[in-house]
Amino acid sequence: MAKLITSLLCLTIIFSFIFLTTSKEAKYHPEKYGPGSLKSYQCGGECTRRCSNTKYHKPCMFFCQKCCAKCLCVPPGTYGNKQVCPCYNNWKTQQGGPKCP
């Protein structure tokens, strides 16, 4: 009985790992997220997705929409992946920090 429970637990962990590594957010297509991939009217929806997991939703949305309007792209996922959109990644504040979330 203990071997069965251990085996099921191991299988659950393996399937969870496979699911997480092949999730939609883990993969991205440069043509879908790269520079100029959006129209200005699409920024609201993409920024809503990008800022969905932050506790600072209003500032995230403000800066994301500002960056999207300039760059016409928003990186995939809710955090990171900024290398996909160089304009979004390289726009800095006066203090040298990242402007875009």
C-alpha positions as CSV (number, residue, x, y, z in Angstrom):
1,M,0.0,0.0,0.0
2,A,2.8,2.4,0.9
3,K,4.5,1.7,-2.5
4,L,1.3,2.5,-4.3
5,I,0.9,5.8,-2.5
6,T,4.5,6.7,-3.1
7,S,4.2,5.8,-6.8
8,L,1.1,8.0,-7.2
9,L,2.8,10.9,-5.4
10,C,5.8,10.6,-7.7
11,L,3.6,10.5,-10.8
12,T,1.7,13.5,-9.6
13,I,4.9,15.5,-9.1
14,I,6.2,14.5,-12.5
15,F,3.0,15.4,-14.3
16,S,2.9,18.7,-12.4
17,F,6.4,19.5,-13.5
18,I,5.6,18.6,-17.1
19,F,2.5,20.8,-17.1
20,L,4.4,23.8,-15.6
21,T,7.3,23.6,-18.1
22,T,5.0,23.3,-21.1
23,S,2.4,25.9,-20.0
24,K,1.3,28.6,-22.4
25,E,3.2,31.3,-20.5
26,A,6.5,29.4,-20.6
27,K,6.5,29.5,-24.4
28,Y,6.2,32.6,-26.5
29,H,6.4,33.4,-30.1
30,P,8.5,36.4,-31.1
31,E,6.1,37.3,-33.9
32,K,3.3,37.5,-31.3
33,Y,5.2,39.5,-28.7
34,G,8.0,41.2,-30.5
35,P,8.4,44.9,-31.4
36,G,5.4,46.4,-33.2
37,S,3.3,43.2,-32.7
38,L,0.4,45.1,-31.2
39,K,-2.0,47.9,-32.3
40,S,-2.5,50.7,-29.9
41,Y,-6.1,49.6,-29.1
42,Q,-4.7,46.2,-27.9
43,C,-2.6,47.7,-25.2
44,G,-5.3,47.6,-22.5
45,G,-5.9,43.9,-22.8
46,E,-2.3,43.0,-22.9
47,C,-1.5,45.2,-19.9
48,T,-4.4,43.7,-17.9
49,R,-2.8,40.3,-18.5
50,R,0.7,41.6,-17.7
51,C,-0.4,43.3,-14.5
52,S,-2.8,40.6,-13.3
53,N,-0.5,39.1,-10.6
54,T,0.8,42.3,-9.0
55,K,-0.5,44.0,-5.8
56,Y,0.4,47.4,-7.4
57,H,-2.2,47.1,-10.2
58,K,-2.9,50.8,-10.9
59,P,0.8,51.9,-11.3
60,C,1.5,48.7,-13.2
61,M,-1.3,49.4,-15.6
62,F,-0.3,53.1,-16.0
63,F,3.3,52.4,-16.9
64,C,2.5,49.3,-19.0
65,Q,0.1,51.3,-21.1
66,K,2.5,54.1,-21.5
67,C,5.2,51.6,-22.6
68,C,2.9,49.8,-24.8
69,A,1.8,53.0,-26.6
70,K,5.5,53.8,-27.3
71,C,6.8,50.3,-28.1
72,L,3.6,48.6,-29.4
73,C,4.5,45.4,-27.6
74,V,4.1,43.9,-24.2
75,P,6.2,40.9,-23.1
76,P,4.6,37.5,-22.5
77,G,3.7,36.4,-19.0
78,T,3.2,38.5,-15.9
79,Y,6.8,39.1,-15.1
80,G,10.2,39.0,-16.9
81,N,10.6,38.0,-20.6
82,K,11.4,41.6,-21.4
83,Q,14.1,40.6,-23.8
84,V,11.3,39.8,-26.3
85,C,10.5,43.5,-26.6
86,P,13.8,45.5,-26.6
87,C,12.1,48.9,-26.5
88,Y,10.0,47.9,-23.5
89,N,13.1,46.5,-21.8
90,N,15.5,49.4,-22.5
91,W,13.2,52.3,-21.5
92,K,14.6,53.5,-18.2
93,T,13.6,56.1,-15.6
94,Q,15.8,59.1,-14.8
95,Q,17.3,57.1,-12.0
96,G,18.3,54.3,-14.4
97,G,15.7,51.8,-13.2
98,P,13.2,50.0,-15.6
99,K,10.3,52.1,-16.6
100,C,8.1,49.3,-17.9
101,P,6.7,46.6,-15.7
